[in-house]
C-alpha cells in the first residue's frame, strides 16, 4: 500500500516547458526543485553533525582526563576560568585566537575526512528514485 501525499509544492503550477531544440532536453522543474531541497537538507545535516562532533570532542577529552568524574571536571574548568580572568588582556586575546584557530582546523579536518562518505551518500540519494517518475 503506497502513501500518497500532496504538498504545497505539488500544488504549484509548473512552468510549461518551451519547445526545446532537438539537441536539448526540456528542464524538469519539479525534479530540479526536489534535488535542490535534498542537497540542502543533506548538506545541512552534514554540517551540523560535523560541528557537534567538533564541539563534543573537547568535552569527551576533558571527561576522560578527569576520570569521568564531573566534580573534577568542573574543578578544572573553574581553575581555567580563574586563570583566564586574572590573565592580561593580550594573553586573553591570544588564547581566544588560539581556540578559534583550533576550532577551525578541527572542523575543517573532520569535514575533509567525512567528505568522501558524504558525497557517496549524496550521490546514492540523488540517483535513487521512483522509475515511474522518470
N, CA and C atoms as an extended XYZ file, in Angstrom:
402
Properties=species:S:1:pos:R:3:atomname:S:1:resname:S:1:resid:I:1 pbc="F F F"
N         0.850       -1.167        0.000 N   UNK     1
C         0.000        0.000        0.000 CA  UNK     1
C         0.894        1.227        0.000 C   UNK     1
N         0.695        2.074       -0.955 N   UNK     2
C         1.515        3.268       -1.044 CA  UNK     2
C         0.817        4.440       -0.382 C   UNK     2
N         1.609        5.319        0.153 N   UNK     3
C         1.083        6.518        0.804 CA  UNK     3
C         1.191        7.670       -0.179 C   UNK     3
N         0.098        8.239       -0.551 N   UNK     4
C         0.079        9.378       -1.458 CA  UNK     4
C        -0.062       10.654       -0.634 C   UNK     4
N         0.853       11.556       -0.817 N   UNK     5
C         0.778       12.829       -0.114 CA  UNK     5
C         0.803       13.955       -1.137 C   UNK     5
N         0.122       15.020       -0.802 N   UNK     6
C         0.129       16.210       -1.639 CA  UNK     6
C         0.662       17.350       -0.798 C   UNK     6
N         1.735       17.952       -1.257 N   UNK     7
C         2.344       19.056       -0.530 CA  UNK     7
C         2.055       20.358       -1.260 C   UNK     7
N         2.489       21.446       -0.646 N   UNK     8
C         2.304       22.745       -1.290 CA  UNK     8
C         3.059       22.825       -2.609 C   UNK     8
N         4.202       22.165       -2.681 N   UNK     9
C         4.985       22.188       -3.908 CA  UNK     9
C         4.238       21.473       -5.028 C   UNK     9
N         3.498       20.421       -4.671 N   UNK    10
C         2.748       19.681       -5.686 CA  UNK    10
C         1.616       20.517       -6.256 C   UNK    10
N         1.148       21.499       -5.515 N   UNK    11
C         0.029       22.322       -5.971 CA  UNK    11
C         0.461       23.513       -6.820 C   UNK    11
N         1.746       23.821       -6.796 N   UNK    12
C         2.246       24.965       -7.558 CA  UNK    12
C         2.277       24.586       -9.037 C   UNK    12
N         1.667       25.416       -9.880 N   UNK    13
C         1.727       25.094      -11.306 CA  UNK    13
C         3.145       25.284      -11.819 C   UNK    13
N         3.653       24.262      -12.485 N   UNK    14
C         4.996       24.319      -13.019 CA  UNK    14
C         4.986       25.063      -14.345 C   UNK    14
N         6.066       25.750      -14.666 N   UNK    15
C         6.104       26.442      -15.954 CA  UNK    15
C         6.043       25.428      -17.096 C   UNK    15
N         5.361       25.824      -18.125 N   UNK    16
C         5.258       24.916      -19.270 CA  UNK    16
C         6.590       24.910      -19.993 C   UNK    16
N         7.068       23.725      -20.298 N   UNK    17
C         8.356       23.678      -20.979 CA  UNK    17
C         8.232       24.252      -22.387 C   UNK    17
N         9.176       25.096      -22.710 N   UNK    18
C         9.188       25.660      -24.048 CA  UNK    18
C         9.636       24.569      -25.020 C   UNK    18
N         9.278       24.736      -26.246 N   UNK    19
C         9.714       23.749      -27.214 CA  UNK    19
C        11.223       23.830      -27.321 C   UNK    19
N        11.844       22.759      -26.982 N   UNK    20
C        13.294       22.727      -26.952 CA  UNK    20
C        13.840       22.396      -28.335 C   UNK    20
N        15.021       22.839      -28.532 N   UNK    21
C        15.680       22.472      -29.764 CA  UNK    21
C        15.938       20.972      -29.734 C   UNK    21
N        16.098       20.358      -30.859 N   UNK    22
C        16.280       18.903      -30.872 CA  UNK    22
C        17.506       18.436      -30.086 C   UNK    22
N        18.518       19.270      -29.943 N   UNK    23
C        19.726       18.834      -29.244 CA  UNK    23
C        19.656       19.075      -27.732 C   UNK    23
N        18.572       19.679      -27.235 N   UNK    24
C        18.431       19.944      -25.797 CA  UNK    24
C        17.147       19.311      -25.276 C   UNK    24
N        17.222       18.871      -24.012 N   UNK    25
C        16.040       18.315      -23.368 CA  UNK    25
C        15.381       19.405      -22.536 C   UNK    25
N        14.054       19.372      -22.404 N   UNK    26
C        13.407       20.380      -21.546 CA  UNK    26
C        13.771       20.143      -20.078 C   UNK    26
N        13.733       21.212      -19.288 N   UNK    27
C        14.079       21.135      -17.866 CA  UNK    27
C        12.878       20.634      -17.088 C   UNK    27
N        13.099       19.627      -16.254 N   UNK    28
C        12.059       19.136      -15.358 CA  UNK    28
C        12.166       19.937      -14.058 C   UNK    28
N        11.308       20.955      -13.913 N   UNK    29
C        11.407       21.882      -12.791 CA  UNK    29
C        11.148       21.218      -11.453 C   UNK    29
N        10.217       20.274      -11.391 N   UNK    30
C         9.924       19.605      -10.132 CA  UNK    30
C        11.120       18.765       -9.678 C   UNK    30
N        11.722       18.057      -10.601 N   UNK    31
C        12.893       17.256      -10.254 CA  UNK    31
C        14.054       18.147       -9.817 C   UNK    31
N        14.221       19.279      -10.470 N   UNK    32
C        15.270       20.224      -10.088 CA  UNK    32
C        15.024       20.766       -8.682 C   UNK    32
N        13.782       21.120       -8.370 N   UNK    33
C        13.442       21.635       -7.043 CA  UNK    33
C        13.641       20.567       -5.978 C   UNK    33
N        13.199       19.346       -6.260 N   UNK    34
C        13.349       18.264       -5.289 CA  UNK    34
C        14.818       17.932       -5.057 C   UNK    34
N        15.603       17.911       -6.112 N   UNK    35
C        17.028       17.641       -5.957 CA  UNK    35
C        17.731       18.724       -5.169 C   UNK    35
N        17.358       19.974       -5.412 N   UNK    36
C        17.946       21.088       -4.669 CA  UNK    36
C        17.606       20.993       -3.188 C   UNK    36
N        16.360       20.681       -2.884 N   UNK    37
C        15.955       20.535       -1.476 CA  UNK    37
C        16.709       19.380       -0.812 C   UNK    37
N        16.865       18.263       -1.524 N   UNK    38
C        17.588       17.127       -0.965 CA  UNK    38
C        19.035       17.492       -0.683 C   UNK    38
N        19.680       18.180       -1.614 N   UNK    39
C        21.076       18.576       -1.410 CA  UNK    39
C        21.192       19.525       -0.220 C   UNK    39
N        20.279       20.476       -0.086 N   UNK    40
C        20.323       21.412        1.041 CA  UNK    40
C        20.104       20.702        2.376 C   UNK    40
N        19.172       19.772        2.417 N   UNK    41
C        18.905       19.042        3.658 CA  UNK    41
C        20.096       18.174        4.032 C   UNK    41
N        20.638       17.436        3.079 N   UNK    42
C        21.785       16.569        3.357 CA  UNK    42
C        23.014       17.389        3.763 C   UNK    42
N        23.250       18.513        3.104 N   UNK    43
C        24.402       19.355        3.426 CA  UNK    43
C        24.262       19.971        4.807 C   UNK    43
N        23.062       20.392        5.150 N   UNK    44
C        22.825       20.941        6.489 CA  UNK    44
C        23.070       19.883        7.553 C   UNK    44
N        22.575       18.682        7.319 N   UNK    45
C        22.814       17.589        8.267 CA  UNK    45
C        24.292       17.284        8.415 C   UNK    45
N        25.020       17.285        7.302 N   UNK    46
C        26.465       17.041        7.342 CA  UNK    46
C        27.166       18.126        8.162 C   UNK    46
N        26.826       19.388        7.915 N   UNK    47
C        27.476       20.493        8.622 CA  UNK    47
C        27.157       20.459       10.113 C   UNK    47
N        25.902       20.202       10.448 N   UNK    48
C        25.503       20.196       11.862 CA  UNK    48
C        26.176       19.048       12.606 C   UNK    48
N        26.191       17.855       12.031 N   UNK    49
C        26.824       16.733       12.727 CA  UNK    49
C        28.331       16.943       12.850 C   UNK    49
N        28.949       17.555       11.848 N   UNK    50
C        30.382       17.842       11.945 CA  UNK    50
C        30.656       18.826       13.078 C   UNK    50
N        29.861       19.887       13.166 N   UNK    51
C        30.060       20.863       14.238 CA  UNK    51
C        29.793       20.259       15.610 C   UNK    51
N        28.778       19.419       15.724 N   UNK    52
C        28.505       18.789       17.016 CA  UNK    52
C        29.625       17.836       17.421 C   UNK    52
N        30.196       17.128       16.453 N   UNK    53
C        31.325       16.260       16.764 CA  UNK    53
C        32.532       17.072       17.232 C   UNK    53
N        32.809       18.183       16.561 N   UNK    54
C        33.955       19.015       16.937 CA  UNK    54
C        33.730       19.656       18.310 C   UNK    54
N        32.514       20.077       18.593 N   UNK    55
C        32.240       20.695       19.892 CA  UNK    55
C        32.185       19.664       21.023 C   UNK    55
N        31.809       18.444       20.714 N   UNK    56
C        31.727       17.405       21.739 CA  UNK    56
C        33.051       16.750       22.050 C   UNK    56
N        34.002       16.835       21.120 N   UNK    57
C        35.294       16.196       21.331 CA  UNK    57
C        36.048       16.756       22.540 C   UNK    57
N        36.128       18.081       22.737 N   UNK    58
C        36.814       18.562       23.949 CA  UNK    58
C        36.144       18.101       25.244 C   UNK    58
N        34.833       18.065       25.259 N   UNK    59
C        34.142       17.580       26.459 CA  UNK    59
C        34.511       16.128       26.734 C   UNK    59
N        34.546       15.314       25.692 N   UNK    60
C        34.931       13.913       25.849 CA  UNK    60
C        36.351       13.795       26.391 C   UNK    60
N        37.274       14.580       25.830 N   UNK    61
C        38.679       14.523       26.266 CA  UNK    61
C        38.801       14.988       27.712 C   UNK    61
N        38.141       16.093       28.064 N   UNK    62
C        38.234       16.589       29.433 CA  UNK    62
C        37.603       15.624       30.428 C   UNK    62
N        36.515       14.997       30.052 N   UNK    63
C        35.921       13.996       30.938 CA  UNK    63
C        36.841       12.792       31.086 C   UNK    63
N        37.489       12.381       30.013 N   UNK    64
C        38.409       11.244       30.096 CA  UNK    64
C        39.604       11.588       30.985 C   UNK    64
N        40.128       12.818       30.854 N   UNK    65
C        41.261       13.235       31.682 CA  UNK    65
C        40.849       13.306       33.150 C   UNK    65
N        39.619       13.734       33.400 N   UNK    66
C        39.136       13.857       34.780 CA  UNK    66
C        38.679       12.518       35.346 C   UNK    66
N        38.845       11.443       34.601 N   UNK    67
C        38.451       10.128       35.108 CA  UNK    67
C        36.951        9.950       35.181 C   UNK    67
N        36.222       10.623       34.321 N   UNK    68
C        34.763       10.561       34.230 CA  UNK    68
C        34.084       11.047       35.502 C   UNK    68
N        34.786       11.908       36.242 N   UNK    69
C        34.237       12.488       37.468 CA  UNK    69
C        33.862       13.944       37.173 C   UNK    69
N        32.581       14.255       37.253 N   UNK    70
C        32.121       15.611       36.952 CA  UNK    70
C        32.646       16.632       37.950 C   UNK    70
N        32.834       16.232       39.188 N   UNK    71
C        33.387       17.152       40.194 CA  UNK    71
C        34.775       17.614       39.801 C   UNK    71
N        35.624       16.671       39.367 N   UNK    72
C        36.967       17.037       38.920 CA  UNK    72
C        36.922       17.870       37.642 C   UNK    72
N        36.002       17.545       36.752 N   UNK    73
C        35.869       18.312       35.515 CA  UNK    73
C        35.536       19.770       35.809 C   UNK    73
N        34.565       19.991       36.683 N   UNK    74
C        34.190       21.368       36.994 CA  UNK    74
C        35.259       22.080       37.815 C   UNK    74
N        36.020       21.345       38.614 N   UNK    75
C        37.140       21.956       39.334 CA  UNK    75
C        38.196       22.447       38.342 C   UNK    75
N        38.493       21.635       37.335 N   UNK    76
C        39.459       22.049       36.317 CA  UNK    76
C        38.938       23.226       35.500 C   UNK    76
N        37.646       23.201       35.162 N   UNK    77
C        37.069       24.326       34.424 CA  UNK    77
C        37.081       25.600       35.263 C   UNK    77
N        36.845       25.474       36.555 N   UNK    78
C        36.922       26.629       37.442 CA  UNK    78
C        38.341       27.165       37.524 C   UNK    78
N        39.323       26.265       37.575 N   UNK    79
C        40.719       26.668       37.588 CA  UNK    79
C        41.073       27.406       36.294 C   UNK    79
N        40.622       26.874       35.153 N   UNK    80
C        40.858       27.527       33.868 CA  UNK    80
C        40.188       28.901       33.822 C   UNK    80
N        38.979       29.001       34.353 N   UNK    81
C        38.274       30.285       34.363 CA  UNK    81
C        38.995       31.300       35.250 C   UNK    81
N        39.520       30.850       36.391 N   UNK    82
C        40.269       31.761       37.263 CA  UNK    82
C        41.531       32.274       36.572 C   UNK    82
N        42.257       31.388       35.928 N   UNK    83
C        43.468       31.809       35.213 CA  UNK    83
C        43.122       32.756       34.063 C   UNK    83
N        42.038       32.484       33.377 N   UNK    84
C        41.622       33.346       32.269 CA  UNK    84
C        41.252       34.733       32.789 C   UNK    84
N        40.533       34.755       33.911 N   UNK    85
C        40.077       36.022       34.486 CA  UNK    85
C        41.249       36.877       34.973 C   UNK    85
N        42.289       36.249       35.522 N   UNK    86
C        43.423       37.007       36.064 CA  UNK    86
C        44.503       37.284       35.019 C   UNK    86
N        44.370       36.741       33.823 N   UNK    87
C        45.394       36.948       32.781 CA  UNK    87
C        45.318       38.361       32.230 C   UNK    87
N        46.406       38.788       31.614 N   UNK    88
C        46.450       40.099       30.987 CA  UNK    88
C        45.555       40.087       29.742 C   UNK    88
N        45.046       41.250       29.345 N   UNK    89
C        44.142       41.295       28.181 CA  UNK    89
C        44.769       40.748       26.897 C   UNK    89
N        46.058       40.996       26.700 N   UNK    90
C        46.688       40.487       25.472 CA  UNK    90
C        46.784       38.962       25.506 C   UNK    90
N        47.044       38.405       26.684 N   UNK    91
C        47.105       36.950       26.815 CA  UNK    91
C        45.718       36.338       26.588 C   UNK    91
N        44.677       37.008       27.074 N   UNK    92
C        43.305       36.529       26.825 CA  UNK    92
C        42.999       36.527       25.331 C   UNK    92
N        43.425       37.602       24.662 N   UNK    93
C        43.164       37.716       23.224 CA  UNK    93
C        43.872       36.607       22.450 C   UNK    93
N        45.130       36.342       22.804 N   UNK    94
C        45.868       35.273       22.132 CA  UNK    94
C        45.240       33.907       22.418 C   UNK    94
N        44.773       33.692       23.641 N   UNK    95
C        44.122       32.427       23.989 CA  UNK    95
C        42.832       32.258       23.187 C   UNK    95
N        42.064       33.336       23.063 N   UNK    96
C        40.819       33.264       22.290 CA  UNK    96
C        41.120       32.996       20.808 C   UNK    96
N        42.159       33.632       20.279 N   UNK    97
C        42.531       33.382       18.885 CA  UNK    97
C        43.002       31.941       18.687 C   UNK    97
N        43.767       31.433       19.647 N   UNK    98
C        44.227       30.049       19.554 CA  UNK    98
C        43.049       29.074       19.563 C   UNK    98
N        42.069       29.347       20.411 N   UNK    99
C        40.883       28.482       20.447 CA  UNK    99
C        40.107       28.552       19.134 C   UNK    99
N        39.965       29.738       18.572 N   UNK   100
C        39.257       29.880       17.304 CA  UNK   100
C        39.980       29.150       16.175 C   UNK   100
N        41.297       29.292       16.124 N   UNK   101
C        42.076       28.616       15.087 CA  UNK   101
C        41.992       27.102       15.263 C   UNK   101
N        42.089       26.634       16.501 N   UNK   102
C        41.986       25.196       16.753 CA  UNK   102
C        40.609       24.666       16.351 C   UNK   102
N        39.567       25.433       16.632 N   UNK   103
C        38.223       25.006       16.247 CA  UNK   103
C        38.089       24.928       14.732 C   UNK   103
N        38.588       25.942       14.023 N   UNK   104
C        38.500       25.934       12.563 CA  UNK   104
C        39.307       24.795       11.951 C   UNK   104
N        40.485       24.533       12.492 N   UNK   105
C        41.295       23.430       11.979 CA  UNK   105
C        40.613       22.095       12.252 C   UNK   105
N        40.077       21.923       13.455 N   UNK   106
C        39.396       20.667       13.782 CA  UNK   106
C        38.149       20.475       12.931 C   UNK   106
N        37.355       21.533       12.764 N   UNK   107
C        36.140       21.419       11.951 CA  UNK   107
C        36.487       21.154       10.489 C   UNK   107
N        37.470       21.866        9.966 N   UNK   108
C        37.871       21.644        8.575 CA  UNK   108
C        38.455       20.268        8.352 C   UNK   108
N        39.299       19.826        9.266 N   UNK   109
C        39.889       18.489        9.142 CA  UNK   109
C        38.848       17.387        9.214 C   UNK   109
N        37.937       17.499       10.155 N   UNK   110
C        36.889       16.482       10.259 CA  UNK   110
C        35.974       16.512        9.049 C   UNK   110
N        35.677       17.696        8.549 N   UNK   111
C        34.837       17.794        7.346 CA  UNK   111
C        35.538       17.151        6.152 C   UNK   111
N        36.839       17.374        6.020 N   UNK   112
C        37.584       16.745        4.924 CA  UNK   112
C        37.614       15.224        5.061 C   UNK   112
N        37.738       14.732        6.285 N   UNK   113
C        37.724       13.287        6.491 CA  UNK   113
C        36.362       12.671        6.180 C   UNK   113
N        35.295       13.389        6.497 N   UNK   114
C        33.945       12.861        6.295 CA  UNK   114
C        33.398       13.125        4.894 C   UNK   114
N        34.044       14.007        4.132 N   UNK   115
C        33.522       14.428        2.828 CA  UNK   115
C        33.341       13.293        1.820 C   UNK   115
N        34.291       12.364        1.635 N   UNK   116
C        34.061       11.312        0.633 CA  UNK   116
C        32.824       10.464        0.924 C   UNK   116
N        32.625       10.093        2.180 N   UNK   117
C        31.443        9.304        2.529 CA  UNK   117
C        30.169       10.115        2.307 C   UNK   117
N        30.224       11.401        2.633 N   UNK   118
C        29.062       12.264        2.421 CA  UNK   118
C        28.728       12.366        0.934 C   UNK   118
N        29.728       12.547        0.100 N   UNK   119
C        29.475       12.668       -1.340 CA  UNK   119
C        28.946       11.367       -1.931 C   UNK   119
N        29.471       10.225       -1.463 N   UNK   120
C        28.923        8.933       -1.930 CA  UNK   120
C        27.459        8.784       -1.519 C   UNK   120
N        27.150        9.151       -0.261 N   UNK   121
C        25.764        9.041        0.215 CA  UNK   121
C        24.851        9.995       -0.551 C   UNK   121
N        25.322       11.203       -0.817 N   UNK   122
C        24.520       12.172       -1.567 CA  UNK   122
C        24.291       11.693       -2.998 C   UNK   122
N        25.315       11.147       -3.625 N   UNK   123
C        25.159       10.626       -4.984 CA  UNK   123
C        24.161        9.477       -5.008 C   UNK   123
N        24.247        8.594       -4.018 N   UNK   124
C        23.308        7.468       -3.945 CA  UNK   124
C        21.875        7.970       -3.745 C   UNK   124
N        21.708        8.977       -2.880 N   UNK   125
C        20.359        9.513       -2.633 CA  UNK   125
C        19.798       10.226       -3.851 C   UNK   125
N        20.653       10.924       -4.598 N   UNK   126
C        20.179       11.622       -5.795 CA  UNK   126
C        19.832       10.655       -6.912 C   UNK   126
N        20.543        9.529       -6.982 N   UNK   127
C        20.287        8.570       -8.058 CA  UNK   127
C        19.137        7.627       -7.752 C   UNK   127
N        18.791        7.480       -6.484 N   UNK   128
C        17.644        6.621       -6.173 CA  UNK   128
C        16.383        7.407       -6.462 C   UNK   128
N        15.394        6.743       -6.873 N   UNK   129
C        14.150        7.426       -7.194 CA  UNK   129
C        13.172        6.436       -7.780 C   UNK   129
N        11.968        6.852       -7.890 N   UNK   130
C        10.926        6.009       -8.435 CA  UNK   130
C        11.035        6.028       -9.962 C   UNK   130
N        11.233        4.861      -10.604 N   UNK   131
C        11.345        4.846      -12.055 CA  UNK   131
C        10.079        5.317      -12.748 C   UNK   131
N         8.962        5.301      -12.061 N   UNK   132
C         7.716        5.752      -12.673 CA  UNK   132
C         7.740        7.272      -12.896 C   UNK   132
N         8.546        7.987      -12.120 N   UNK   133
C         8.610        9.431      -12.262 CA  UNK   133
C         9.604        9.861      -13.333 C   UNK   133
N        10.353        8.943      -13.857 N   UNK   134
C        11.365        9.300      -14.852 CA  UNK   134
C        10.764        9.395      -16.219 C   UNK   134
